[in-house]
């Protein structure tokens, strides 16, 4: 395995305040060859070989169980949130907050005079 990255290592890095200005002001990069960038260290390097079929099968089953658990938790949370907002709407409004679920109580007759005078023929 690779060595862990030590931030307090005694590597020679160039200082950020350079005392010698660049010769060409439009130069993009510094061509100083005494500095070489450190090799990157990855915290979780890939495996050297593929795992056997039993290990892959076990990992796949574990992933399916985790996904199923998260999926059911998401649906449970969504249903709970829906019921909570419905109850909150009921408390604020004082009656059923859904307009399509009104009681079928008869509406009071309209007092319009033009409807009463029309007779169908």
matplotlib code that plots the C-alpha trace (Angstrom):
import matplotlib.pyplot as plt

x = [0.0, 1.0, 2.4, -0.1, 0.2, 2.0, 1.3, 4.3, 6.8, 10.1, 9.9, 11.4, 8.5, 9.2, 8.1, 5.1, 7.1, 9.7, 12.7, 13.6, 11.0, 10.3, 12.4, 9.4, 6.2, 3.9, 5.4, 2.7, 4.6, 7.8, 10.4, 12.3, 13.3, 14.4, 10.8, 8.9, 5.3, 4.7, 3.0, -0.7, -1.8, -5.3, -7.1, -8.8, -6.8, -8.4, -8.0, -5.1, -7.3, -11.0, -12.7, -14.1, -17.7, -18.9, -17.6, -19.2, -22.5, -22.4, -21.7, -24.5, -27.0, -25.9, -26.3, -29.8, -30.8, -29.5, -31.3, -34.6, -34.3, -33.6, -36.4, -39.0, -37.7, -38.2, -41.8, -42.6, -41.2, -43.2, -46.4, -45.8, -45.1, -48.3, -50.5, -48.8, -49.4, -53.0, -53.6, -51.9, -54.1, -57.2, -56.2, -55.5, -58.6, -60.9, -62.3, -61.2, -58.4, -58.9, -61.3, -62.4, -63.5, -66.2, -69.4, -72.3, -74.5, -77.1, -76.0, -78.3, -80.5, -79.2, -81.3, -80.8, -83.9, -83.0, -82.9, -86.4, -88.0, -86.6, -88.9, -87.7, -89.8]
y = [0.0, 3.6, 5.7, 8.0, 11.6, 13.6, 17.3, 18.1, 16.5, 18.3, 18.7, 21.7, 23.7, 27.1, 30.1, 32.1, 35.4, 35.1, 37.5, 37.3, 38.6, 36.7, 37.8, 38.0, 39.5, 37.6, 34.2, 31.8, 29.3, 29.3, 27.1, 26.4, 22.7, 22.4, 22.0, 18.8, 18.5, 15.9, 12.7, 12.7, 10.4, 9.0, 8.3, 5.2, 3.6, 1.0, -2.7, -4.4, -7.3, -7.8, -9.5, -13.0, -13.7, -14.4, -11.1, -9.2, -11.1, -10.1, -6.5, -6.4, -7.8, -5.3, -2.5, -3.7, -3.8, -0.3, 1.0, -0.6, 0.8, 4.3, 4.0, 3.0, 5.7, 8.3, 7.2, 7.2, 10.7, 11.9, 10.4, 11.8, 15.3, 15.1, 14.2, 16.9, 19.6, 18.4, 18.6, 22.0, 23.3, 21.9, 23.7, 27.0, 27.0, 25.4, 22.9, 20.6, 22.3, 20.4, 22.2, 19.1, 17.5, 20.0, 18.7, 18.4, 20.8, 22.6, 26.1, 28.9, 30.0, 33.0, 36.2, 37.2, 38.6, 37.8, 34.1, 34.1, 35.9, 33.6, 30.8, 28.0, 27.3]
z = [0.0, -0.4, 2.4, 4.1, 3.2, 5.9, 5.7, 8.0, 5.7, 5.2, 1.4, -0.3, -1.7, -3.4, -1.3, -2.4, -2.3, -5.0, -4.8, -8.4, -10.9, -14.1, -17.1, -19.4, -18.0, -20.4, -19.5, -18.4, -16.3, -14.4, -16.1, -13.0, -13.2, -9.6, -8.4, -9.1, -8.0, -5.3, -6.3, -5.3, -2.6, -2.8, 0.5, -0.9, -3.7, -6.0, -5.4, -7.2, -8.3, -8.7, -5.7, -6.1, -7.0, -3.5, -2.3, -5.2, -4.6, -0.9, -1.7, -4.3, -1.8, 0.9, -1.7, -2.6, 1.1, 1.7, -1.4, -0.3, 3.2, 1.9, -0.7, 2.0, 4.3, 1.6, 0.9, 4.6, 5.0, 2.0, 3.3, 6.8, 5.3, 3.2, 6.1, 8.3, 5.7, 5.2, 9.0, 9.2, 6.4, 8.1, 11.4, 9.6, 7.4, 9.9, 7.4, 4.7, 2.8, -0.5, -2.8, -4.6, -1.3, -0.3, 1.3, -1.1, 0.9, -1.2, -2.2, -1.2, -4.2, -6.0, -5.8, -9.4, -11.0, -14.6, -14.0, -12.4, -15.4, -18.1, -19.2, -21.5, -24.5]

ax = plt.figure().add_subplot(projection="3d")
ax.plot(x, y, z, "-o")
ax.set_aspect("equal")
plt.show()
